[in-house]
Amino acid sequence: MDLLLKNKKALVTGSTAGIGYAIAKQLAKESAHVYINGRTTQRVEAAVKQLKEETGNQNISGFAVDFSDGKQIESLIQQLPDLDILVNNVGIFEPKPFKEISDADWFKFFEVNVLSGVRLSRAYFDKMIAKNWGRIIFISSESAVQIPDEMIHYGMTKTAQLAVSRGLAELTKGTNVTVNTVLPGPTFSEGAGDFIESLAKDQGKSVKDIEKDFFQHMRPSSLLQRFARPDEIASLVTFVDQVEFLGGVDF
């Protein structure tokens, strides 16, 4: 199926692995010009090479950016002055008891998970409105509405993304620009995989047993009762990039 994304310029933040990589791959398969991002040049270059090999799309390049650093974000914007699609995917998480979450932790999580998307959206939103086409998607989490007690600071940032996304969507009325949020459940991305494998090792259990225990006791409301795959999330994001009439919707 041709989703009419050929030659659209798309930036996916936090995209050298996991959900971000899967989204970049799907967009590349649709012949978009894809820009990926990671924190180190080595990871970015490796991901660009792999994406080109897997998709056959040579219009893939990348930027090494630490999204906790506003100056690095500004440099990225200067190097990439125009975009059609912005996927605000970059994010950090860390299980931590509430009483141990310091002020520095709160500020760090807010800056990376929320302000990164705010800064990029601020740079590209008016340009999308001016040309009457654009897509901004925030990759939030079910943790935005079901705050996990083991990482309240993370949940707070995911809720904040909903507010930013909805507010921007209100500014798109009468245009062909859309702003949406995707709220994945627990997904077997690189970070989650490392976390589960570490628990399995510490407890002397298999990864399968740890996953089963996780959903029984920590995420009992999950309908899937398993980790989602990054490509499942990516398929939805790619669909939303194409559809004209969706805006201000949480998926």
ZADO-1210 file (C-alpha; in nm, 4 decimals, padded with zeros to 6 digits):
<atoms>
<atom x="00.0000" y="00.0000" z="00.0000" code="MET" pos="1"/>
<atom x="00.1296" y="00.3458" z="-00.0961" code="ASP" pos="2"/>
<atom x="00.0709" y="00.5813" z="00.1971" code="LEU" pos="3"/>
<atom x="00.1802" y="00.8824" z="-00.0108" code="LEU" pos="4"/>
<atom x="00.4783" y="00.9636" z="00.2066" code="LEU" pos="5"/>
<atom x="00.7376" y="00.9532" z="-00.0713" code="LYS" pos="6"/>
<atom x="01.0017" y="01.2256" z="-00.0300" code="ASN" pos="7"/>
<atom x="00.8410" y="01.3596" z="00.2869" code="LYS" pos="8"/>
<atom x="01.1088" y="01.4729" z="00.5308" code="LYS" pos="9"/>
<atom x="01.0691" y="01.2882" z="00.8603" code="ALA" pos="10"/>
<atom x="01.2667" y="01.3199" z="01.1829" code="LEU" pos="11"/>
<atom x="01.2316" y="01.0432" z="01.4396" code="VAL" pos="12"/>
<atom x="01.4044" y="01.1203" z="01.7687" code="THR" pos="13"/>
<atom x="01.5563" y="00.8423" z="01.9748" code="GLY" pos="14"/>
<atom x="01.5624" y="00.6104" z="01.6770" code="SER" pos="15"/>
<atom x="01.8759" y="00.3950" z="01.6807" code="THR" pos="16"/>
<atom x="01.6816" y="00.1111" z="01.8462" code="ALA" pos="17"/>
<atom x="01.3403" y="00.0042" z="01.9717" code="GLY" pos="18"/>
<atom x="01.0193" y="00.1862" z="01.8815" code="ILE" pos="19"/>
<atom x="01.2019" y="00.4774" z="01.7209" code="GLY" pos="20"/>
<atom x="01.4043" y="00.2509" z="01.4944" code="TYR" pos="21"/>
<atom x="01.0918" y="00.0589" z="01.3940" code="ALA" pos="22"/>
<atom x="00.9132" y="00.3844" z="01.3065" code="ILE" pos="23"/>
<atom x="01.2095" y="00.5075" z="01.1026" code="ALA" pos="24"/>
<atom x="01.2164" y="00.1742" z="00.9191" code="LYS" pos="25"/>
<atom x="00.8460" y="00.1890" z="00.8323" code="GLN" pos="26"/>
<atom x="00.8771" y="00.5464" z="00.7052" code="LEU" pos="27"/>
<atom x="01.1839" y="00.4522" z="00.5013" code="ALA" pos="28"/>
<atom x="00.9878" y="00.1690" z="00.3423" code="LYS" pos="29"/>
<atom x="00.7320" y="00.4305" z="00.2363" code="GLU" pos="30"/>
<atom x="01.0141" y="00.6181" z="00.0569" code="SER" pos="31"/>
<atom x="01.0243" y="00.9097" z="00.2988" code="ALA" pos="32"/>
<atom x="01.3522" y="01.0927" z="00.3528" code="HIS" pos="33"/>
<atom x="01.4236" y="00.9808" z="00.7070" code="VAL" pos="34"/>
<atom x="01.6447" y="01.1463" z="00.9663" code="TYR" pos="35"/>
<atom x="01.7269" y="00.9378" z="01.2707" code="ILE" pos="36"/>
<atom x="01.8804" y="01.0300" z="01.6026" code="ASN" pos="37"/>
<atom x="02.0888" y="00.8812" z="01.8799" code="GLY" pos="38"/>
<atom x="02.3239" y="01.0073" z="02.1474" code="ARG" pos="39"/>
<atom x="02.6478" y="00.8895" z="01.9848" code="THR" pos="40"/>
<atom x="02.7820" y="00.9175" z="01.6323" code="THR" pos="41"/>
<atom x="02.8732" y="00.5496" z="01.6320" code="GLN" pos="42"/>
<atom x="02.5198" y="00.4324" z="01.7065" code="ARG" pos="43"/>
<atom x="02.3703" y="00.6738" z="01.4556" code="VAL" pos="44"/>
<atom x="02.6026" y="00.5652" z="01.1767" code="GLU" pos="45"/>
<atom x="02.5400" y="00.1968" z="01.2496" code="ALA" pos="46"/>
<atom x="02.1629" y="00.2475" z="01.2489" code="ALA" pos="47"/>
<atom x="02.1710" y="00.4480" z="00.9243" code="VAL" pos="48"/>
<atom x="02.3714" y="00.1737" z="00.7551" code="LYS" pos="49"/>
<atom x="02.1379" y="-00.0969" z="00.8811" code="GLN" pos="50"/>
<atom x="01.8251" y="00.0905" z="00.7755" code="LEU" pos="51"/>
<atom x="01.9581" y="00.1449" z="00.4248" code="LYS" pos="52"/>
<atom x="02.0363" y="-00.2262" z="00.3947" code="GLU" pos="53"/>
<atom x="01.6991" y="-00.3352" z="00.5308" code="GLU" pos="54"/>
<atom x="01.4818" y="-00.0955" z="00.3293" code="THR" pos="55"/>
<atom x="01.6792" y="-00.0157" z="00.0153" code="GLY" pos="56"/>
<atom x="01.6085" y="00.3519" z="00.0812" code="ASN" pos="57"/>
<atom x="01.9278" y="00.5543" z="00.0513" code="GLN" pos="58"/>
<atom x="01.7653" y="00.8782" z="00.1675" code="ASN" pos="59"/>
<atom x="01.8434" y="00.8113" z="00.5321" code="ILE" pos="60"/>
<atom x="02.0775" y="01.0183" z="00.7453" code="SER" pos="61"/>
<atom x="02.1209" y="01.0912" z="01.1121" code="GLY" pos="62"/>
<atom x="02.2231" y="01.3290" z="01.3869" code="PHE" pos="63"/>
<atom x="02.3903" y="01.2602" z="01.7190" code="ALA" pos="64"/>
<atom x="02.2020" y="01.4730" z="01.9720" code="VAL" pos="65"/>
<atom x="02.1657" y="01.4617" z="02.3481" code="ASP" pos="66"/>
<atom x="01.8132" y="01.5887" z="02.4088" code="PHE" pos="67"/>
<atom x="01.8934" y="01.6995" z="02.7618" code="SER" pos="68"/>
<atom x="02.1071" y="01.9734" z="02.6048" code="ASP" pos="69"/>
<atom x="01.9131" y="02.2652" z="02.4556" code="GLY" pos="70"/>
<atom x="02.2157" y="02.3864" z="02.2602" code="LYS" pos="71"/>
<atom x="02.2471" y="02.0529" z="02.0802" code="GLN" pos="72"/>
<atom x="01.8777" y="02.0664" z="01.9920" code="ILE" pos="73"/>
<atom x="01.9208" y="02.4167" z="01.8511" code="GLU" pos="74"/>
<atom x="02.2121" y="02.2937" z="01.6414" code="SER" pos="75"/>
<atom x="01.9965" y="02.0123" z="01.5040" code="LEU" pos="76"/>
<atom x="01.7221" y="02.2587" z="01.4098" code="ILE" pos="77"/>
<atom x="01.9731" y="02.4772" z="01.2270" code="GLN" pos="78"/>
<atom x="02.0988" y="02.1769" z="01.0291" code="GLN" pos="79"/>
<atom x="01.7455" y="02.0597" z="00.9538" code="LEU" pos="80"/>
<atom x="01.5419" y="02.3772" z="00.8950" code="PRO" pos="81"/>
<atom x="01.2392" y="02.2146" z="00.7316" code="ASP" pos="82"/>
<atom x="01.0362" y="01.9024" z="00.8121" code="LEU" pos="83"/>
<atom x="00.7117" y="01.7399" z="00.7040" code="ASP" pos="84"/>
<atom x="00.6903" y="01.4793" z="00.9797" code="ILE" pos="85"/>
<atom x="00.8162" y="01.5068" z="01.3368" code="LEU" pos="86"/>
<atom x="00.7987" y="01.2022" z="01.5620" code="VAL" pos="87"/>
<atom x="00.8843" y="01.2972" z="01.9202" code="ASN" pos="88"/>
<atom x="00.9912" y="00.9557" z="02.0419" code="ASN" pos="89"/>
<atom x="01.3035" y="01.0167" z="02.2488" code="VAL" pos="90"/>
<atom x="01.2564" y="00.9378" z="02.6147" code="GLY" pos="91"/>
<atom x="01.4144" y="00.7980" z="02.9280" code="ILE" pos="92"/>
<atom x="01.2707" y="00.5847" z="03.2059" code="PHE" pos="93"/>
<atom x="01.3931" y="00.4458" z="03.5342" code="GLU" pos="94"/>
<atom x="01.2121" y="00.2502" z="03.8050" code="PRO" pos="95"/>
<atom x="01.2763" y="00.4362" z="04.1307" code="LYS" pos="96"/>
<atom x="01.0943" y="00.4668" z="04.4649" code="PRO" pos="97"/>
<atom x="00.9156" y="00.8016" z="04.4931" code="PHE" pos="98"/>
<atom x="01.1060" y="00.9124" z="04.8028" code="LYS" pos="99"/>
<atom x="01.4356" y="00.8602" z="04.6166" code="GLU" pos="100"/>
<atom x="01.3432" y="01.0717" z="04.3136" code="ILE" pos="101"/>
<atom x="01.5478" y="01.3894" z="04.3557" code="SER" pos="102"/>
<atom x="01.4722" y="01.7340" z="04.2185" code="ASP" pos="103"/>
<atom x="01.7466" y="01.6744" z="03.9639" code="ALA" pos="104"/>
<atom x="01.5700" y="01.3566" z="03.8500" code="ASP" pos="105"/>
<atom x="01.2400" y="01.5400" z="03.8039" code="TRP" pos="106"/>
<atom x="01.4037" y="01.8151" z="03.5984" code="PHE" pos="107"/>
<atom x="01.6038" y="01.5674" z="03.3885" code="LYS" pos="108"/>
<atom x="01.2995" y="01.3582" z="03.3001" code="PHE" pos="109"/>
<atom x="01.0949" y="01.6666" z="03.2148" code="PHE" pos="110"/>
<atom x="01.3691" y="01.8134" z="02.9971" code="GLU" pos="111"/>
<atom x="01.4322" y="01.4978" z="02.7944" code="VAL" pos="112"/>
<atom x="01.0804" y="01.3548" z="02.7707" code="ASN" pos="113"/>
<atom x="00.8770" y="01.6749" z="02.7424" code="VAL" pos="114"/>
<atom x="01.0902" y="01.9753" z="02.6520" code="LEU" pos="115"/>
<atom x="01.2588" y="01.7914" z="02.3645" code="SER" pos="116"/>
<atom x="00.9230" y="01.7654" z="02.1874" code="GLY" pos="117"/>
<atom x="00.8263" y="02.1193" z="02.2857" code="VAL" pos="118"/>
<atom x="01.1478" y="02.2646" z="02.1441" code="ARG" pos="119"/>
<atom x="01.1251" y="02.0744" z="01.8168" code="LEU" pos="120"/>
<atom x="00.7535" y="02.1383" z="01.7715" code="SER" pos="121"/>
<atom x="00.8090" y="02.5087" z="01.8337" code="ARG" pos="122"/>
<atom x="01.0703" y="02.5117" z="01.5563" code="ALA" pos="123"/>
<atom x="00.8621" y="02.3321" z="01.2930" code="TYR" pos="124"/>
<atom x="00.4953" y="02.3880" z="01.3745" code="PHE" pos="125"/>
<atom x="00.4499" y="02.7335" z="01.2159" code="ASP" pos="126"/>
<atom x="00.6365" y="02.6209" z="00.9027" code="LYS" pos="127"/>
<atom x="00.3990" y="02.3249" z="00.8686" code="MET" pos="128"/>
<atom x="00.1026" y="02.5590" z="00.9085" code="ILE" pos="129"/>
<atom x="00.2467" y="02.7956" z="00.6445" code="ALA" pos="130"/>
<atom x="00.2742" y="02.5190" z="00.3831" code="LYS" pos="131"/>
<atom x="-00.0546" y="02.3646" z="00.5015" code="ASN" pos="132"/>
<atom x="00.0816" y="02.0140" z="00.5569" code="TRP" pos="133"/>
<atom x="00.2607" y="01.8509" z="00.8429" code="GLY" pos="134"/>
<atom x="00.2497" y="01.5768" z="01.1035" code="ARG" pos="135"/>
<atom x="00.3628" y="01.5934" z="01.4639" code="ILE" pos="136"/>
<atom x="00.3345" y="01.2780" z="01.6706" code="ILE" pos="137"/>
<atom x="00.4272" y="01.2359" z="02.0342" code="PHE" pos="138"/>
<atom x="00.5111" y="00.8851" z="02.1494" code="ILE" pos="139"/>
<atom x="00.3662" y="00.8885" z="02.4979" code="SER" pos="140"/>
<atom x="00.2710" y="00.5789" z="02.6964" code="SER" pos="141"/>
<atom x="-00.0183" y="00.4142" z="02.8755" code="GLU" pos="142"/>
<atom x="00.1722" y="00.5384" z="03.1791" code="SER" pos="143"/>
<atom x="00.0256" y="00.8798" z="03.0972" code="ALA" pos="144"/>
<atom x="-00.3124" y="00.7642" z="03.2236" code="VAL" pos="145"/>
<atom x="-00.2139" y="00.4725" z="03.4469" code="GLN" pos="146"/>
<atom x="00.0749" y="00.6211" z="03.6401" code="ILE" pos="147"/>
<atom x="00.3165" y="00.3447" z="03.7453" code="PRO" pos="148"/>
<atom x="00.3932" y="00.3635" z="04.1159" code="ASP" pos="149"/>
<atom x="00.7495" y="00.2485" z="04.0527" code="GLU" pos="150"/>
<atom x="00.8323" y="00.5464" z="03.8263" code="MET" pos="151"/>
<atom x="00.5976" y="00.8339" z="03.8971" code="ILE" pos="152"/>
<atom x="00.8366" y="01.0869" z="03.7443" code="HIS" pos="153"/>
<atom x="00.8206" y="00.9021" z="03.4119" code="TYR" pos="154"/>
<atom x="00.4409" y="00.8892" z="03.4221" code="GLY" pos="155"/>
<atom x="00.4278" y="01.2631" z="03.4867" code="MET" pos="156"/>
<atom x="00.6212" y="01.3345" z="03.1663" code="THR" pos="157"/>
<atom x="00.3963" y="01.1097" z="02.9615" code="LYS" pos="158"/>
<atom x="00.0884" y="01.2932" z="03.0888" code="THR" pos="159"/>
<atom x="00.2523" y="01.6254" z="03.0058" code="ALA" pos="160"/>
<atom x="00.3011" y="01.5098" z="02.6477" code="GLN" pos="161"/>
<atom x="-00.0748" y="01.4614" z="02.6163" code="LEU" pos="162"/>
<atom x="-00.1328" y="01.8202" z="02.7238" code="ALA" pos="163"/>
<atom x="00.1218" y="01.9623" z="02.4794" code="VAL" pos="164"/>
<atom x="-00.0087" y="01.7509" z="02.1913" code="SER" pos="165"/>
<atom x="-00.3727" y="01.8393" z="02.2526" code="ARG" pos="166"/>
<atom x="-00.2928" y="02.2083" z="02.2855" code="GLY" pos="167"/>
<atom x="-00.1023" y="02.2112" z="01.9568" code="LEU" pos="168"/>
<atom x="-00.3833" y="02.0207" z="01.7868" code="ALA" pos="169"/>
<atom x="-00.6207" y="02.3016" z="01.8805" code="GLU" pos="170"/>
<atom x="-00.4008" y="02.5371" z="01.6765" code="LEU" pos="171"/>
<atom x="-00.4360" y="02.3290" z="01.3583" code="THR" pos="172"/>
<atom x="-00.8077" y="02.3863" z="01.2972" code="LYS" pos="173"/>
<atom x="-00.8845" y="02.4393" z="00.9293" code="GLY" pos="174"/>
<atom x="-00.5443" y="02.3159" z="00.8132" code="THR" pos="175"/>
<atom x="-00.3926" y="01.9939" z="00.6813" code="ASN" pos="176"/>
<atom x="-00.1561" y="01.9766" z="00.9765" code="VAL" pos="177"/>
<atom x="-00.2274" y="01.7167" z="01.2443" code="THR" pos="178"/>
<atom x="-00.0873" y="01.6619" z="01.5928" code="VAL" pos="179"/>
<atom x="-00.1511" y="01.3313" z="01.7675" code="ASN" pos="180"/>
<atom x="-00.0268" y="01.1166" z="02.0512" code="THR" pos="181"/>
<atom x="00.0346" y="00.7423" z="02.0551" code="VAL" pos="182"/>
<atom x="00.0186" y="00.5685" z="02.3935" code="LEU" pos="183"/>
<atom x="00.1856" y="00.2271" z="02.3677" code="PRO" pos="184"/>
<atom x="00.1577" y="-00.0234" z="02.6457" code="GLY" pos="185"/>
<atom x="00.4705" y="-00.2017" z="02.7673" code="PRO" pos="186"/>
<atom x="00.6834" y="-00.2651" z="02.4611" code="THR" pos="187"/>
<atom x="00.9836" y="-00.4947" z="02.4223" code="PHE" pos="188"/>
<atom x="01.2237" y="-00.2199" z="02.3219" code="SER" pos="189"/>
<atom x="01.5948" y="-00.2157" z="02.3984" code="GLU" pos="190"/>
<atom x="01.5519" y="-00.0529" z="02.7395" code="GLY" pos="191"/>
<atom x="01.2647" y="-00.2752" z="02.8481" code="ALA" pos="192"/>
<atom x="01.4444" y="-00.5822" z="02.7202" code="GLY" pos="193"/>
<atom x="01.7561" y="-00.4979" z="02.9201" code="ASP" pos="194"/>
<atom x="01.5429" y="-00.4374" z="03.2306" code="PHE" pos="195"/>
<atom x="01.3587" y="-00.7708" z="03.2006" code="ILE" pos="196"/>
<atom x="01.6765" y="-00.9647" z="03.1240" code="GLU" pos="197"/>
<atom x="01.8459" y="-00.8070" z="03.4261" code="SER" pos="198"/>
<atom x="01.5561" y="-00.9080" z="03.6513" code="LEU" pos="199"/>
<atom x="01.5642" y="-01.2620" z="03.5134" code="ALA" pos="200"/>
<atom x="01.9350" y="-01.2896" z="03.5860" code="LYS" pos="201"/>
<atom x="01.9036" y="-01.1450" z="03.9370" code="ASP" pos="202"/>
<atom x="01.6122" y="-01.3729" z="04.0262" code="GLN" pos="203"/>
<atom x="01.7393" y="-01.6843" z="03.8523" code="GLY" pos="204"/>
<atom x="01.4321" y="-01.7053" z="03.6313" code="LYS" pos="205"/>
<atom x="01.3693" y="-01.7192" z="03.2593" code="SER" pos="206"/>
<atom x="01.2740" y="-01.4055" z="03.0652" code="VAL" pos="207"/>
<atom x="00.9392" y="-01.5686" z="02.9868" code="LYS" pos="208"/>
<atom x="00.8656" y="-01.6208" z="03.3570" code="ASP" pos="209"/>
<atom x="00.9640" y="-01.2630" z="03.4398" code="ILE" pos="210"/>
<atom x="00.7375" y="-01.1320" z="03.1633" code="GLU" pos="211"/>
<atom x="00.4449" y="-01.3396" z="03.2919" code="LYS" pos="212"/>
<atom x="00.5011" y="-01.2171" z="03.6467" code="ASP" pos="213"/>
<atom x="00.5305" y="-00.8553" z="03.5277" code="PHE" pos="214"/>
<atom x="00.1895" y="-00.8588" z="03.3654" code="PHE" pos="215"/>
<atom x="00.0219" y="-01.0516" z="03.6445" code="GLN" pos="216"/>
<atom x="00.1410" y="-00.8246" z="03.9237" code="HIS" pos="217"/>
<atom x="00.2597" y="-00.4916" z="03.7776" code="MET" pos="218"/>
<atom x="00.0384" y="-00.4479" z="03.4689" code="ARG" pos="219"/>
<atom x="-00.2715" y="-00.6616" z="03.5388" code="PRO" pos="220"/>
<atom x="-00.4909" y="-00.4221" z="03.3358" code="SER" pos="221"/>
<atom x="-00.3056" y="-00.5083" z="03.0137" code="SER" pos="222"/>
<atom x="-00.5333" y="-00.6702" z="02.7566" code="LEU" pos="223"/>
<atom x="-00.2425" y="-00.8172" z="02.5606" code="LEU" pos="224"/>
<atom x="-00.0737" y="-00.9667" z="02.8675" code="GLN" pos="225"/>
<atom x="00.2524" y="-00.9537" z="02.6744" code="ARG" pos="226"/>
<atom x="00.4998" y="-00.6947" z="02.5563" code="PHE" pos="227"/>
<atom x="00.4025" y="-00.5236" z="02.2328" code="ALA" pos="228"/>
<atom x="00.6510" y="-00.5387" z="01.9460" code="ARG" pos="229"/>
<atom x="00.8096" y="-00.2132" z="01.8232" code="PRO" pos="230"/>
<atom x="00.6873" y="-00.2829" z="01.4686" code="ASP" pos="231"/>
<atom x="00.3277" y="-00.2944" z="01.5943" code="GLU" pos="232"/>
<atom x="00.3637" y="00.0591" z="01.7278" code="ILE" pos="233"/>
<atom x="00.5433" y="00.1721" z="01.4131" code="ALA" pos="234"/>
<atom x="00.2616" y="00.0551" z="01.1874" code="SER" pos="235"/>
<atom x="00.0143" y="00.2763" z="01.3722" code="LEU" pos="236"/>
<atom x="00.2451" y="00.5771" z="01.3637" code="VAL" pos="237"/>
<atom x="00.3004" y="00.5389" z="00.9893" code="THR" pos="238"/>
<atom x="-00.0756" y="00.5180" z="00.9322" code="PHE" pos="239"/>
<atom x="-00.1332" y="00.8338" z="01.1367" code="VAL" pos="240"/>
<atom x="00.1331" y="01.0126" z="00.9307" code="ASP" pos="241"/>
<atom x="-00.0733" y="00.9495" z="00.6203" code="GLN" pos="242"/>
<atom x="-00.4305" y="01.0132" z="00.7340" code="VAL" pos="243"/>
<atom x="-00.5536" y="01.3671" z="00.6738" code="GLU" pos="244"/>
<atom x="-00.8476" y="01.3925" z="00.9096" code="PHE" pos="245"/>
<atom x="-00.7006" y="01.2758" z="01.2408" code="LEU" pos="246"/>
<atom x="-00.5822" y="01.5445" z="01.4757" code="GLY" pos="247"/>
<atom x="-00.5829" y="01.5776" z="01.8520" code="GLY" pos="248"/>
<atom x="-00.6485" y="01.2088" z="01.8920" code="VAL" pos="249"/>
<atom x="-00.4794" y="00.9791" z="02.1430" code="ASP" pos="250"/>
<atom x="-00.4159" y="00.6259" z="02.0219" code="PHE" pos="251"/>
</atoms>
